[in-house]
């Protein structure tokens, strides 16, 4: 076990975390772990971290040992005041349709092992314990079609204008996003602090040119993951890309997960821009019966890209859980 810390992203502006769909009206309500890792690596590059003649960054070389990386990180989930939220396990705990809408649960609900008896917030997307209901607002955020701003694009040839709309993620007061880091090499904490402080002004996610994605930087807080008594499953708090060997060893047996496609455009000051290779990942909240989840870091550079590697982070950040009900299909 390494040193565990959390970074809180206290919003100074709305976020836009690209969602699925043709346009940009939708936005994720979390920041996926691979987005955070890519933002950190890009920031290290901008801050002048050492790169060898092949374009490989010195700080990234220890990640070649997937079983012993210098750190692991989770995706960024909502928080409200001092209440931290986790993805709802992909497990049914009852027949109430409202409970099946649950996307996030507080640590106290997670430790209770069930949603039944907890208090719904955010149109039943969020569940808190009875003792937390007064400190968590009924609406923690607005997003997507409920928080749309108009934008205008100008045709480069005709100069004709066309309107389009962008969905934002706007948090209520004392609410925001946070993510976990488990440090196995504590010398990396200073490197991470510099990157996160840089990103607080540069922004993370999309639409940064209009000021999205900025947050107030604060030093990381020491924190402990919730302790679950007699756990019988393991839940991911990050995107997870199992290696071929893991799949052949049966890591997906008796597991319950959702697939998510990671796609999009890449940009590098060394090589311009292009469309990266698509990758399937297992989503946050996926549940596995085996504890030995590792994951992979993939090179997703497109054909013809002769510059540095383009990494997509798929290492598993897991939490032992014990959750009532039936596993969802």
C-alpha angles and dihedrals in degrees: 000000000000133000110290122214138163131219116209117207103206104194122243091171139008120285129228112199106179112250133191121286141072098280133034098256092109127068134184116246091219134046109239119233094243090055091052092047092048091049091051093049092047089050092051088053091051090048091055104254113175118276125187126227091271092057094254115142115232092224091058099051094086088060088072086083097070093188093055110034118164089243144351126214137197131220117270114262132184125276132187118201103311095338113107120201130213132195112273108251113251089250129114113232099179147346096267106118091210090061090055089061090063113125101165135028132187121248090253092055089047091052091049089061096227144059093219110107096021126115122257122227134172094036091312093305091110129046127196135177123259090257092054101046095092096052097046115071120230089241114040097170147356120223148167116357090006091059107038127153124192119242132187129217125196121217108238094217106036098023087226115153126229128187124226134167133238125203117221137197108228120182129209121240114296091012130107144118133298137179138199127238124191109200118206091167107040093196086077093065092080091049090051093048091054092049096047092047089051091049091051088071100028093048133227128244127016135330092035089148089073093045102268124146099033121138143170112269120226129168115267118271122229107242141167125223114242112278112230118197116231097354117201101180140035125230126200120234091186139042109280130207108184117212122242090254091053092052092048089050090058102254089149094053112114089001129132119208148144124232121228126188117226112205140140145101129315130208131195130173086220098052114014121236139310145150112283124220116274118246132189115226135181110247130240112275094038112146127219134182095215123071098208100090114152113155133190144262110226132204104229100175112143127243112287094024103133099170127082126328119275109218129205111197115227105157114137120246104192140188125198110236142177111206130176125228135039124317111253119245 
